[in-house]
Amino acid sequence: MVVVAITGVLATIGIVLVRGHLNVAKANRALAGIQAIRTAEEGFRAQNGQYLDCSGPDATKPSWYPMLSPGPTLYAWRQPSRTDVYTRWMALGVPGITSTQYGFLVNAGNPSTPYPAALQTEAQPVFPLSPDHWYIIQVKGDIDGDGVPMLGVATSFNGEVLLEHEGE
């Protein structure tokens, strides 16, 4: 009986450790997507003198890409049926993403363009007034389908990434 109890405890610990590693891996996929979008935005600016707004001006109706509602389903990056935003995302030319379970928003503007009114994160970071062109990348994913999404924000202001509910 002691052997069965010890085996049960070890199995429970193993499951917790494996889930922890899976959560880290899931968050890393979102971070890789953000980094790919940052690279594309910097390349676009080098060629065009400004960042590209891929998600449109209406921040009250976020248009996640490549899917409308991020969840556990894996989506191909190229979504020609998304006529509202597809051409902008393809013009950005994000490298290295072929499929994803995360949805992305990218808002961009010049110094006179206001930032999105509200971010999709619980924390509402305050951004400095920008004397330069700017972009804000948001990521959302609910990989386990439990209704609690992982949310993230990255900007052109610094190299930081804010993540909430990592591994969700």
C-alpha positions, -999 to +999 in steps of 0.1 A: +000+000+000+029+024+007+043+017-027+010+026-043+008+059-023+044+068-032+038+061-068+006+083-067+025+112-052+054+109-077+029+108-106+011+139-093+044+158-090+054+147-125+021+159-140+025+193-123+061+196-136+051+186-172+022+211-172+046+238-160+070+231-189+041+231-214+029+265-201+064+279-206+065+265-241+031+280-250+041+314-238+073+311-258+053+306-290+034+338-283+067+356-277+082+343-309+051+357-328+056+391-311+093+391-321+085+381-357+060+410-359+085+434-344+111+424-370+086+429-398+075+463-384+111+475-382+118+463-418+086+480-430+096+512-414+131+510-429+116+508-463+086+531-459+095+556-431+066+545-409+051+514-392+022+496-407-012+495-389-025+460-396-056+459-374-074+491-384-084+522-366-114+509-347-098+497-314-133+492-299-137+462-323-105+443-323-098+423-354-075+395-343-054+379-369-053+352-383-086+342-365-115+363-353-116+346-318-084+331-305-088+296-290-074+261-290-076+257-328-045+260-349-049+284-378-027+289-409-011+324-410-023+331-444-061+338-443-072+353-476-108+351-465-101+378-439-106+406-465-108+432-437-071+428-427-054+402-449-037+425-474-022+447-446-008+416-428+007+403-460+022+437-468+039+436-434+055+403-444+059+387-410+087+361-412+086+326-398+050+322-388+032+295-408+004+286-383-006+298-348-031+294-320-026+330-310-044+360-324-025+393-329-034+430-332-010+456-345-019+493-342+005+519-355+006+556-361+026+588-363+032+612-334-002+629-340-021+595-341-038+586-308-030+552-292-058+526-291-084+538-265-083+505-245-060+475-247-073+440-245-053+433-213-065+436-177-036+459-169-039+491-189-003+503-193+001+540-199+024+549-228+045+580-231+037+606-256+056+596-287+076+622-306+081+595-332+062+568-352+049+540-329+033+505-329+016+485-303+014+447-307-012+427-287-014+389-285-043+367-272-046+330-269-067+305-250-048+273-258-065+251-232-099+264-241-109+272-205-121+308-212-091+325-195-069+338-223-033+347-221-029+383-231+002+403-240+014+437-251+046+449-267+054+483-281+080+502-301+087+523-270+109+496-254+118+459-256+095+448-228+066+424-232+037+424-207+021+389-204-009+381-183-021+345-175+009+329-191+003+294-204-034+298-208 
